[in-house]
């Protein structure tokens, strides 16, 4: 006799999420678009631990011994490199993807702690330039809003070849976010979906890129550092080619990054984790003899001061934050729980940044929603968050006996899992074994 209440067994392959996605695709006939980067579990900084000092190493006293945090970016060729007070920068997020008020707040918060922010696709706004002590101008394949005069107003130029959420793919900005102002800046029709190009129109390889970098240096009188940003994929080779092309700074964005909206299938199935990308980038720089001379910025899933310190211990000179900055501004706040629920989401889960209906007024061009957001308060919140990240990183560095964050090194780390040990190239905790390393 069949039991009236048989034990239900969920399929590991066709779990409820997979079934729901098949049903959604069948209902709509379109792929899913969202922001917020990869959500699947991936080896990340939580899989690493610091080896604090005790007998064989001596810690520093937090109240009496300094642990410095400054970093110089772009001193390879530029006449005016950036000298930042902290090694945490704000990643590129466009006006269009974000409201004008949000872009202003990013500038305010970064400037308050002596670090830089970045324009993103779509050009430079007066609000952002006016409130940013250091502003990096992103030069993207779309060329939306590109203006040589704005290049000269910037403090550095970041040539974007790829992003963590969509290496090899272009960005999306849906029509509901193409306001009159956004359309004017990008020379686009108002209210029409926009997809950015996935590659630059005027070069096909590193030799052409070298010519483009020289062109940008001439436009800016060799004053501005030139960054090259890549999505983490073939990181070892991409970093070597970026250096060969003349980059002052290389930015590597892991697959946990992604404030920009793109296809869910892209976010979850293209690229490599941030943790795996850092050692590849460092190896490339070391083999060329330019590690610390060409600075390395790491982004993609940075959340805490521990993440900052671990990225730097693995060889990064600085990190960049995007999603965390939006959360610090107030996105996904419980304050708007009822309105998130009306959108079919909830605080902590809202990722439909592309829809332009963000009740926090951050990822929107709706003037009513955007007016809710106070850029002064948002800037204050972001500055507080950046200060906490820096203090947390300093605490860990002092515990390892380091008087500067840049003095952290792989020897200070161990891994909790074999996967993390292999990716980060540090020993498995309690052993001297680095999986894959020569015996």
N, C-alpha and C positions, 0 to 999 in steps of 0.2 A: 504494500500500500504506500502511495506517495505521501510524503509528509506535507501537511497543509502549509507549513512555513519552512520551505527549504532554505538552506544557507545560500545567500547570494554571493557570487564570486565575481569581483570586478576584473576585467581584462587589463593586463599591464600594457598591452598594445593599444586597445580601443578603450581607454579609460573615459571617464565622464567628460573631461575636457576635449579629448579627441572626437568623441561623439557629438558634442555640442558644436565644435568647429565644422564638422562635416554637415551637420544640419543647417548651420548658419550659411555656409557656402552654397548649399542646395537651395536655400530660401532666397538668397540675394543675388547669386551669380557674380559676386565681386570678392576680391581678397580683402582681408582685414588690414587696417592701417592703425597704427598706434605709436606712442612714444615710449620713453623710459628705458630703452635698451633691453638686453636679454634678461629674461626672468627665470630661465631654467637654472638649477643649481650648477655652479661652476667652481672649480678650484679658484680660491681668491685669497686675499690677504689674511682672512681669519684662519687659514690653514698654516700660517706661520706664527712662530713665537720668538720673542727676544730672549737672549741669554743675559740676564742682568748680572751686574758685578757683585762679587762677594769676596773671595780670597784671591783668586787668580787674576781678577780685575778689580779696579777701585772705582767706585761711583763718585759722582760729583755732588756736592751739597747744593740743594736747590736754592737756598736763600743767600748763599755767599759766593757761589762760583757760577760764572756766566756760561750760558750755552747760546751761542749766536745763531741767527736764522737767516741772515741776508744772503742774497744770491745775485750774481751778475749774469745777465743773459745777452748774448750776442756780441761778445768782444772779439770774435774771430776776424771780422772785416769792418764792422760798422764803426763810424766815428763816435756815435752816441749810443753805446749799449745801455740796456735797462739795468738799473741797480735797484732791486726790490728789497724791501725790508723783511719779507717772509717768502718762503718758497711755494706758496699756494696761490695760483692765479685763477681767473675766471675764464672758462672756455667760451668759444664763439657761439652765441645764440642770437639770431637775427631780430631786428625790428621787423615785425611781420609775424614771425613765430611768437614773439613776445610783444607786449604792449610798450608804448613809449615810456610810460611810467616805470615799468619793470626794468627797462634798459637804463633809465636814469638811476634807479635804485642800485643796480649792479655797479655803476660807476661810483656812486656815493660810498657804498660799502667797501669796495676795493681801495678807493683812495684813502679812506679813514685808517687803513692799516698798512698803507704803503705798497700795495701790489697792483697788478694790471688787470684790466678786463679786455674783452675782445668783441669786435663788431658783429661777426656772423655774416651770413648772406644778406644782400639787400642794401648795403651801404651804411654810411655813418650818419647818425642823427645829431643835431646840435645839442640835445639834452645829454646824450651820452658823452660826447666830446667835452662838453662844458663841465661835467661832473667827474671826469676820469683823469686822474693824475697821469696814468700811463694807459694808453689805449692802443691795442694791437688791431690792425686793419686786416681783415680776412679777404684774400684774393682768391675767388672761387671760380670753378668752370663756367658758371652762369654769367659772370660779370655783371650781375644785377647791381645797379647803383654804383658801379665802378667809376671813380672820378679821380684823375691824377692830382687834383688839388687836395682831395681828402687823403690821398696817399702821403702827401707831404705834411699834412696836419697830424698824421698818426705818429706814434712813437716806435712802432715796429710793424712789419708786414708779414702776414702768415699766408703762404701759398698752400691752399688746401687741395691735396690729391685724394684724400679719402677720410672717412669718419668711421668710428668704431661700430656704430649701428648699421652702417651700410657701405662697407668698403666695396668699390666697384659699382655703386649705384648712386643715383642722384637724389636730392631731397625733394620733398613735396610741401607745397603750401596751398591748401584748399581755398576755393573761391570765397568762402565766407570770411576768410582772413585777409583777402585782397581788398582792403579799403581804398578810398580815393588817394590817401597819402601814400600807402604802400605801393599802389599801382603807379603813382607818379614817380616814386623813387626808383622803381624797377623797370619802368617803361613797359608796363603790362596792361592789358585790359582789366578794368575793375570787375571783381566778382567771378573771375574765371580761374579754374584750377591751374596751378603752376607746378611744373616739374623741372627741377634744375638738371642741367647736363651732368653726366657721370664722368666726363673727362674734359680737359681744357681744349679749346678749339684751335689753338695755335702752336701746339707741339705734340709730338708722338713718342718722345723718349727722353732720357736724361740729358743727352747732348742738347736737345732743343730747350730743355728746362734751364740749362746753364746759360743759354742766350737770354732767356726771359729774366733770369735773376739779374744778369748784367743790365738789362733794360730797366728793371725796377731800381737798381742801385743808381743808375744815371739819373732817373727821374727824381730821386730823393737825395741826390748829391752825396751818395755813399754814407749818409748819416744814419739810416735806419737799419737795425738788425733784420735779416730775412730768415723767417722760420719756414720750414716745410712740415706739413702735417700729413700723416698717413694713417689709414685704418690698419689695425694689427692683423696682418695676414702673413705674407712672406717678409717678415720684419727684418731679418738679417740682411737680405739683399736690398730691400727698400731703403734702409738706413745708409748702407754703403753708397748707393746711388745718389741719395740726397746730399751726402757729404761731398761726393765727387762733383755734383752740380754746383756746389758753393754755399750750401746752407750754413748759417751761423748757429741755428738752433733746430733740432729735430723734435717734433711732437708726435708721439705714438699713442693712438687712441684704441684701447681694448674694447672687446665686444660687450662689456657691461655698460659702456657709455651709450648715450643716445637720447638727448632731449628732443632732437628732431624726429618728426614722424616719418615712418616708412612702413613697408609691408612687414607684417608680423613674421612671415616665413623668412624674410631677409634677416631680421633682427636675431632670430633664434638659430639660424643655420649658416651664417656666413661670418668669417673672422675667427680669431682665437682669443682666449681669455687674457686679460691684462697681465696676470701673473706670468703667463708663458711668454709674453712679448718682451718684457723688460730685459731678461738676460740675453735674448737674441740681439736686441738693440745695443746693449752694452758691449757684447762681444764684437759686434761690427765696428763700433767706435774704437775699442781697444786695438783691434787688428790694424786699423788705419792710423793708430797713434794719436787720436784726437779726443779720447775720452776726457771730459772736463774742459776741453778746449772748444769743442762743439757741444753745447749744452743739450741735455735730454730732458724733455718735459713728458710726463706720463699722465694720461687721463683714462677714465673708464671705470666708474664704480668707486671713486674715492669718497669715503664717508666720514672717517674719524682721523684724529691725530695719529692713531696707530697705523692706519693705511698710509698716511703721509710718510711716517718714519720708515715703514717697511719698504715703500717704493724707493726712498732715498738710500736705504741700506743696500738695496739690490743694484744701485748705480744711477738712479735718476738724480738730476739736479733740482728739479721742481716738479710739481704736479698741477693739474688743472681740474676744476670741478664745474659741473654743469647742473645735473639733476639735484645734487645736494644744495647748490646755491638757490635753486627755485624753491626747494622745501624750506630753506632758511628764510627766504622772502615771505613765505606763508602759504605756498601751494600745498594742497592736500591737508589743509588745516581742519580739525574737528569743528571749528567755528562755522563751517559751511556744510555740515553733515546732511542737513535736510535737502539742500540744493544738489549736493552730489548724488543723493538718493534719487532725486527726480531725473537725473541724467543716467540712471541705471548703474551708478557706481557708489563709492564710499570713500571717506578720507583714508589715505594710505593705499588706495587702489586706483585712484583716478589717473588714467594714462592717455585719455583722448585729447591730448594737447592740440591736435590738428583741427578739432571741431570749432574752436574759438568760443566755447561756452563756459570757460573756466570761471566759476563763481568768485574765485580769489582775485580776478582781474589781472592775472599775470600772463597767461598764454592766450590772449584774446585781443581782438581789435574792436570789439563791441564797446562803444564809448561809455555806455551805462555801466557795464561790468568793470571796465578799466578805471573808471572814476572811483571805484571802491578802494583802489589800491593807493596807499600813501607812500610815495617814493622816499620820503625822509625817514619814515618809520621802517620801511623795508630795508633801506640802506643801513640803518642802525642795527637791525636784526642780523643782516649779513655780516657786518663788521664784528658783532659779538661772536658769531659762529666761527669766523676766520681766526679770531683771537683764541678761541678755545682749541681749534685744530692745532694752532701753533704751540700753545702751552702744553697740550697733550704730547705732541711730538718732542718738545724739549724735555719733558719729564722722562720719556723713554730713553732719549739720548743720554741724559745725565745718568740714568740707571746703568747704562752701558759704559760710562766713564768718558763720554765724548763732550768736548767743549764747543762743538759746532754740529749742526744737523748734517752737514756734508761729510762729516767724519764717520758717520755710520757706515757699516760695511757688511757684506754677506756673512763674515765670520761671527757677527752678532746674532744670526738667525738660525733656527732649526725649523723643520717642517713636521706637521702632524700626520700627514698621509704620504704614501709613496708617490702619488700623482703630483702633489704640491712640491715634494722634494725634487722630483725629476724636472718639473717646469721651472722652479725657482733656482735650481742647481745649488741647493743647500742641503746639509745632512738631515736624514730622518732623525727625529728626536730620540736621544738615548743611544745613538750610533754615530759612526763616522762615515756612514754609507750615503753617497750621493748617487741615486739611480742613474745609470747611463754614463757616469764619469769613468775615465780610464782607471783601472785598478793599479 
